[in-house]
Amino acid sequence: MSRRTFQIRLYSLILLMVLFWSLNYIVGKIALRSFPPLLLACIRTTMAALFVLPVYWWKMRSQDAPELWSKGEGRGVVLIALLGVALNQVFFVMGLSRTSVAHSSLVISASPVLVLLISGWLGRERLSTLKFVGMAIAAAGVGVLNLVPGKSHGATILGDTLVFLGALTFALYTVTSKQLVARHGAITLTTFAYLGGALMLAPVTLWLARDFNFSAAPLTGWLSIGFMAAFPSVVCYLIFSYALVYIPASRVSAFSYLQPLIASALAVPILGEPITGALAAGGALVLAGVCVTERG
C-alpha cells in the first residue's frame, strides 16, 4: 500500500470516528429518556466490553505467540480502564443529562488543550506563550457559555463541569495509552480497557439494576444504548488507538474540533435545541482558543 493510500484510509477512519462521536450526543439524549444516567453509563460500558470480546478473540486466533505484559504495563492498563472507560463514561453521560448537546460537544472540543497541558507537564511537549494565550481564550469561551444570559436550554454549570471531567479523563487516557497501544495494538488495549472498566463499574451496575424495570424500557432506548456501546465506544476507541500509533496524540485529538459543528447542527432539527447568541459567541471563543493553542 502506498503512503498516500494509507493516509487516505487513516484519515477516512478518523472522520468516521468523529461522525460517530458527534452522533453520540444525540443518541445519548434519546437513551436518557429511558434510562437513568448512571445506569445508562454502566450498561453502555458492559455492552461495549461484550461487543469487543469477539474482536479480541479473532485477533488472538491469528496470533502465533501469546502477548507478554510487564508489571508496569499491567498497572498502566488498570489506570487506562479507570480513566479512559469507567470514569470517562460516567462523567460524560452524567454531564450530558444535565447540559445541552451544544455545550457538551464544545466542552469536549477542549480535549486537545488538555492533552497539550498534560504532555507539557510530563515534558513531552513544550508549552509556548501562544499556547497559554489560546488556553485563556478557550477558558473565556467556556465562561461566556455559562455566565452570559441566554444559555442553551437545558445547559447547567454542573453538567458542563461533569462533561469537562470526562474530557480530562479521556485526555489522560490519550497521553498514557500511546506507548501501550504501540506495543500491544488497538484491539488488545481497547478490549482490556473496556473489560477493566466494566468490572470496576460492576458493583454499581448490579446495585442500580435491582430497582430498575428493564421490561418497561422502550426499544428506542435499547437501540440507543446498543449504538453508543458499539460505535462511539468500541469502533471509535479502536480507530482512536490505531491512529495514535501513526499520528501524535495532540493531532488526533484536534479532530474533536468538528464535533460541536456536527452535533449542534443535528441537535437543532432532532432535539429542538436552539442556537443562542451566548452559544455562538462562547463556541467561537472556545474553537478559536483551541486553534490558537494548536498553532502555538
MOPEDA-V338805 format. One record per residue. N is the residue number from 1. RES is the residue in three letters. NEAR is the number of other C-alpha atoms within 10 Angstrom. Layout:
BEGIN
N:RES:NEAR  N:RES:NEAR
END
This chain:
BEGIN
1:MET:5  2:SER:6  3:ARG:8  4:ARG:9  5:THR:9  6:PHE:11  7:GLN:12  8:ILE:11  9:ARG:12  10:LEU:17  11:TYR:14  12:SER:12  13:LEU:18  14:ILE:19  15:LEU:16  16:LEU:16  17:MET:23  18:VAL:22  19:LEU:19  20:PHE:22  21:TRP:23  22:SER:24  23:LEU:21  24:ASN:24  25:TYR:27  26:ILE:20  27:VAL:21  28:GLY:23  29:LYS:21  30:ILE:18  31:ALA:26  32:LEU:21  33:ARG:14  34:SER:19  35:PHE:20  36:PRO:15  37:PRO:22  38:LEU:21  39:LEU:22  40:LEU:25  41:ALA:29  42:CYS:27  43:ILE:21  44:ARG:25  45:THR:31  46:THR:21  47:MET:20  48:ALA:28  49:ALA:25  50:LEU:18  51:PHE:20  52:VAL:23  53:LEU:18  54:PRO:12  55:VAL:14  56:TYR:17  57:TRP:14  58:TRP:11  59:LYS:12  60:MET:15  61:ARG:9  62:SER:8  63:GLN:10  64:ASP:7  65:ALA:8  66:PRO:7  67:GLU:10  68:LEU:7  69:TRP:11  70:SER:8  71:LYS:8  72:GLY:8  73:GLU:15  74:GLY:13  75:ARG:11  76:GLY:18  77:VAL:22  78:VAL:16  79:LEU:19  80:ILE:29  81:ALA:26  82:LEU:23  83:LEU:23  84:GLY:28  85:VAL:29  86:ALA:25  87:LEU:21  88:ASN:26  89:GLN:25  90:VAL:24  91:PHE:26  92:PHE:27  93:VAL:27  94:MET:24  95:GLY:25  96:LEU:27  97:SER:25  98:ARG:20  99:THR:23  100:SER:27  101:VAL:30  102:ALA:29  103:HIS:30  104:SER:28  105:SER:28  106:LEU:32  107:VAL:27  108:ILE:24  109:SER:26  110:ALA:27  111:SER:27  112:PRO:27  113:VAL:26  114:LEU:25  115:VAL:25  116:LEU:24  117:LEU:20  118:ILE:19  119:SER:21  120:GLY:14  121:TRP:12  122:LEU:11  123:GLY:10  124:ARG:12  125:GLU:14  126:ARG:14  127:LEU:16  128:SER:12  129:THR:11  130:LEU:15  131:LYS:22  132:PHE:17  133:VAL:16  134:GLY:24  135:MET:25  136:ALA:17  137:ILE:23  138:ALA:29  139:ALA:19  140:ALA:15  141:GLY:26  142:VAL:23  143:GLY:16  144:VAL:21  145:LEU:31  146:ASN:20  147:LEU:13  148:VAL:13  149:PRO:11  150:GLY:13  151:LYS:22  152:SER:22  153:HIS:16  154:GLY:14  155:ALA:21  156:THR:19  157:ILE:17  158:LEU:14  159:GLY:23  160:ASP:28  161:THR:18  162:LEU:24  163:VAL:30  164:PHE:25  165:LEU:20  166:GLY:28  167:ALA:25  168:LEU:25  169:THR:24  170:PHE:24  171:ALA:29  172:LEU:20  173:TYR:23  174:THR:27  175:VAL:21  176:THR:20  177:SER:23  178:LYS:20  179:GLN:15  180:LEU:20  181:VAL:19  182:ALA:15  183:ARG:14  184:HIS:13  185:GLY:17  186:ALA:23  187:ILE:25  188:THR:22  189:LEU:24  190:THR:32  191:THR:25  192:PHE:20  193:ALA:26  194:TYR:29  195:LEU:23  196:GLY:23  197:GLY:28  198:ALA:27  199:LEU:19  200:MET:18  201:LEU:23  202:ALA:16  203:PRO:12  204:VAL:14  205:THR:20  206:LEU:13  207:TRP:11  208:LEU:15  209:ALA:14  210:ARG:9  211:ASP:8  212:PHE:13  213:ASN:9  214:PHE:12  215:SER:7  216:ALA:8  217:ALA:14  218:PRO:13  219:LEU:11  220:THR:14  221:GLY:20  222:TRP:17  223:LEU:14  224:SER:21  225:ILE:26  226:GLY:19  227:PHE:21  228:MET:27  229:ALA:25  230:ALA:21  231:PHE:21  232:PRO:21  233:SER:27  234:VAL:25  235:VAL:21  236:CYS:22  237:TYR:22  238:LEU:21  239:ILE:19  240:PHE:22  241:SER:24  242:TYR:21  243:ALA:21  244:LEU:23  245:VAL:17  246:TYR:12  247:ILE:14  248:PRO:12  249:ALA:23  250:SER:21  251:ARG:14  252:VAL:18  253:SER:23  254:ALA:18  255:PHE:17  256:SER:24  257:TYR:22  258:LEU:18  259:GLN:24  260:PRO:23  261:LEU:15  262:ILE:17  263:ALA:25  264:SER:25  265:ALA:16  266:LEU:19  267:ALA:20  268:VAL:14  269:PRO:10  270:ILE:11  271:LEU:14  272:GLY:10  273:GLU:18  274:PRO:16  275:ILE:17  276:THR:15  277:GLY:16  278:ALA:20  279:LEU:23  280:ALA:17  281:ALA:15  282:GLY:27  283:GLY:25  284:ALA:16  285:LEU:23  286:VAL:29  287:LEU:23  288:ALA:18  289:GLY:26  290:VAL:28  291:CYS:21  292:VAL:19  293:THR:24  294:GLU:18  295:ARG:11  296:GLY:15
END
